[in-house]
Structure formats: C-alpha cells, structure tokens
Amino acid sequence: MKRIVLALTLFSLIFTLGCQKAYYSAMEKVGYDKREILSDRVENARESQQDAKEQFANALERYKSVVNFDGGELEEKYEILNSEYETSEAMAEDVRDRIESVEDVAEALFEEWADEITQYTSSKLRRASQQKLSATKSRYNKLIRAMKKASAKMDPVLHAFKDQVLYLKHNLNAKAIASLEGELTTIQSNVGTLIKEMEKSIAEADAFIKTLE
C-alpha cells in the first residue's frame, strides 16, 4: 500500500513539473518569458495580500460588533461572524497559493538563468550576468521571507476566530458573548501584527517588481 501511495505521489509530482515546464515553454513561444511571469505573479500575490489585509481588518470590526451585542438574534450574530471567518480563511488560502506560484516560477527562472550563464564565452559578460543573478536572488529571498512571515501571522488570527465562532455556535447566550469580549484584546493585537507584516510584504513586492521592469 505504501509503495502504491509513493508511486502515485511521484507520478503526480512528475506530471505537475511536466505541466509547469510545458506552460513556461508555451508562454515563451508567444513572447512571455519567466521574468514577466514572475513579475505578474508577485503583483498578484501582492494584491491577494492587500485583499486579505482588508478582510482581516473587516472581520475584526465584525467581531467587535458582536462583542458589543445589545439585543437581537444571537443566531444572526453567529452567522455574521462565521461568514467573516470563512471569507478570511478563503483569502488566507489564496495568499498561500499565490506565494507558492511565485516560488515555482522563481525557481524555474533562476535555474534557467544559472544554466545560461555557463554558456557565455565572454568572461566579462558571464561575471556581469552572475552578479545580476545574485542581486536578483538576494532581493527575491528578502521578498519571499516577508511574504511567508506575513502569511504565518494569519494562522493565530484564524485559529482564534474559529475557536470563538465554534463557541458561539454551541452557546448562543450572554455567556458566550462575554467569552468573545475576553478574547478581543488578543485578537486585536494579532490582527494589528498581521496588518503590519502584510504592509511590509506589500512594500517588498512593490520594490521587487520595480527591479524586474
């Protein structure tokens, strides 16, 4: 059984890598090289992080409104909070997917670049290209660290939101609202940290895109 699972995993990996190479090859044939794809994907990841930042800030405001509950249907308050949690979770997943797509094309670009450097007959041009590759990789590494750091800050917020949503679902009463209020300070702090890291990551993405232009 383990051999079958391993074989399927390897097949899936080979198939995926093959599709990726075919995709990049097809795009290059129409004049769209890996550098441009990387630039576009970084921009998409940047936009995804911006959207997620706004969503988490909005979810926090919704959370506050439930904490300040002063009458009405608790079921409705639960639905509002649950909807915000689910939207936040979906946006977090999109951010992670976007980061993975950036990593994928960056790896392909740098591998191709390094291989092509060996093809130079001019040592001067080879050194210049190697220096440019090293500088680009350094800026990229700074970017991807910032993106992943910001992405990781989403988890504590999501976990806290999920806990509170579940508790409210199973305890639609004043005691449950009091529990939400008790967690508000921690959630506010976590969202504040998340937003700061998102803003840093977005700034890094803007800077990196400019170096590729």
C-alpha positions in Angstrom: 0.0 0.0 0.0 2.8 2.4 0.9 4.5 1.6 -2.4 1.3 2.5 -4.3 0.9 5.8 -2.4 4.6 6.7 -3.0 4.3 5.8 -6.7 1.2 7.9 -7.1 2.9 10.8 -5.3 5.9 10.6 -7.6 3.7 10.4 -10.6 1.7 13.4 -9.5 4.9 15.4 -8.9 6.4 14.4 -12.3 3.1 15.3 -14.0 2.9 18.6 -12.3 6.5 19.5 -13.1 5.9 18.5 -16.7 2.9 20.7 -16.9 4.8 23.6 -15.5 7.6 23.2 -17.9 5.2 22.9 -20.8 3.4 26.0 -19.6 6.5 28.1 -19.4 7.7 26.9 -22.8 4.3 27.7 -24.4 4.3 31.2 -22.8 7.9 31.9 -24.0 6.9 31.0 -27.6 4.4 33.8 -27.5 6.9 36.3 -26.1 6.1 36.0 -22.4 9.2 34.9 -20.5 9.7 33.7 -17.0 10.8 37.1 -15.8 7.5 38.6 -16.9 5.6 35.7 -15.4 7.4 36.2 -12.1 6.6 39.9 -12.1 2.9 39.3 -12.7 2.7 36.6 -10.1 4.4 38.8 -7.5 1.9 41.5 -8.3 -1.0 39.0 -8.0 0.4 37.9 -4.6 0.7 41.5 -3.6 -2.9 42.2 -4.5 -4.0 39.0 -2.7 -2.2 40.1 0.5 -3.8 43.6 0.2 -7.3 41.9 -0.1 -6.6 39.7 2.9 -5.3 42.6 5.0 -8.6 44.4 4.4 -10.7 41.3 5.0 -9.0 40.6 8.4 -9.5 44.2 9.4 -13.1 44.0 8.4 -13.5 40.7 10.3 -12.1 42.3 13.4 -14.7 45.1 13.2 -17.5 42.5 12.8 -16.1 40.7 15.8 -16.3 43.9 17.8 -19.9 44.4 16.7 -20.8 41.0 18.1 -18.9 41.7 21.3 -21.0 44.9 21.7 -24.2 42.9 21.2 -27.1 44.8 22.9 -30.1 42.8 21.8 -31.5 40.9 18.8 -31.0 37.4 17.5 -27.8 35.7 18.6 -28.1 33.3 15.7 -27.8 36.2 13.3 -24.7 37.4 15.1 -23.2 33.9 14.8 -23.9 33.8 11.1 -22.2 37.1 10.6 -19.1 36.1 12.5 -19.0 32.7 10.8 -19.2 34.3 7.4 -16.3 36.6 8.2 -14.3 33.7 9.4 -14.9 31.6 6.3 -14.1 34.6 4.0 -10.9 35.2 5.9 -9.9 31.6 5.7 -10.5 31.5 1.9 -8.5 34.6 1.4 -5.7 33.2 3.5 -5.6 30.1 1.3 -5.5 32.3 -1.8 -2.5 34.2 -0.3 -0.7 30.9 0.3 -1.4 29.7 -3.2 -0.1 32.9 -4.7 3.1 32.7 -2.8 3.6 29.1 -4.0 3.1 30.2 -7.6 5.7 32.9 -7.1 8.2 30.3 -5.7 7.5 28.0 -8.6 8.3 30.4 -11.4 11.2 32.0 -9.5 12.9 28.6 -9.1 12.4 27.9 -12.8 13.8 31.3 -13.7 16.9 31.1 -11.5 17.6 27.6 -12.7 17.4 28.6 -16.3 19.5 31.7 -15.7 22.3 29.8 -13.9 22.4 27.3 -16.7 22.6 30.0 -19.4 25.5 31.8 -17.6 27.7 28.7 -18.3 27.1 29.3 -22.0 28.9 32.6 -22.2 32.2 32.7 -24.0 32.9 36.2 -22.7 34.2 36.1 -19.1 33.2 39.7 -18.6 29.6 39.2 -19.6 29.5 35.9 -17.6 30.6 37.8 -14.5 28.1 40.6 -15.1 25.3 38.2 -15.6 26.3 36.2 -12.4 26.3 39.4 -10.4 22.9 40.4 -11.7 21.5 36.9 -10.9 23.0 37.1 -7.4 21.5 40.5 -6.8 18.1 39.4 -8.1 18.1 36.3 -5.9 19.0 38.3 -2.9 16.1 40.7 -3.4 13.8 37.8 -4.1 14.8 36.0 -1.0 14.0 39.1 1.0 10.6 39.3 -0.6 9.7 35.7 -0.1 10.7 35.8 3.5 8.5 38.9 4.1 5.6 37.2 2.3 5.9 34.0 4.3 6.3 35.9 7.6 3.1 37.8 6.8 1.3 34.6 5.8 2.3 32.9 9.0 0.7 35.7 11.0 -2.7 34.8 9.6 -2.8 31.5 11.4 -3.1 32.8 15.0 -6.0 35.1 13.9 -7.8 32.3 12.0 -7.4 29.9 14.9 -8.8 32.5 17.4 -11.7 33.3 15.1 -12.5 29.7 14.6 -12.5 29.0 18.3 -14.8 31.9 19.0 -17.2 31.1 16.2 -17.5 27.4 17.3 -18.0 28.5 20.9 -20.7 31.0 19.9 -22.4 28.3 17.7 -22.7 25.9 20.7 -23.5 28.6 23.3 -25.9 31.2 21.9 -26.3 33.1 25.1 -24.9 36.1 27.0 -22.1 33.9 28.5 -20.8 33.2 25.0 -20.7 36.9 24.2 -18.7 37.6 27.4 -16.2 35.0 26.2 -15.8 36.8 22.9 -15.1 40.0 24.8 -12.5 38.3 26.9 -10.5 37.4 23.7 -11.0 40.8 22.0 -7.7 42.3 23.2 -5.6 39.3 22.0 -7.4 39.2 18.6 -6.9 42.9 18.1 -3.2 42.6 18.9 -2.8 39.6 16.5 -4.7 41.4 13.7 -2.6 44.5 14.2 0.6 42.5 13.9 -0.7 40.8 10.8 -1.6 44.0 9.1 1.9 45.5 9.8 3.6 42.4 8.4 1.2 42.4 5.4 2.1 46.1 4.7 5.9 45.3 4.9 5.4 42.4 2.5 3.4 44.5 0.1 6.1 47.2 0.1 8.8 44.5 -0.6 6.6 43.2 -3.5 6.4 46.8 -5.0 10.2 47.2 -4.7 10.9 43.8 -6.3 8.6 44.4 -9.2 10.4 47.6 -10.0 13.7 45.8 -10.2 12.3 43.5 -12.8 11.0 46.3 -15.0 
